Amino acid sequence: MGYISVEGVAIFILAFIITLIHFALMVRYRRKEQLTDPSISSIIDHLLQLKKS
């Protein structure tokens, strides 16, 4: 058992893909909920308010 070797370029590609997916999901959520404040704290607060209702 050892470490999985990963090329340096693969790390950047993987990070880019994860960031792209996160960005797409956040944009989709903001459009769906019609949020005007793009801050992450505003989005989390909005999510928590929906679960309390």
Buried (B, 14 or more C-beta within 10 A) or exposed (E): EEEEEEEEEEEEEEEEEEEEEEEEEBEEEBEEEEBEEEEEEEBEEBEEEEEEE
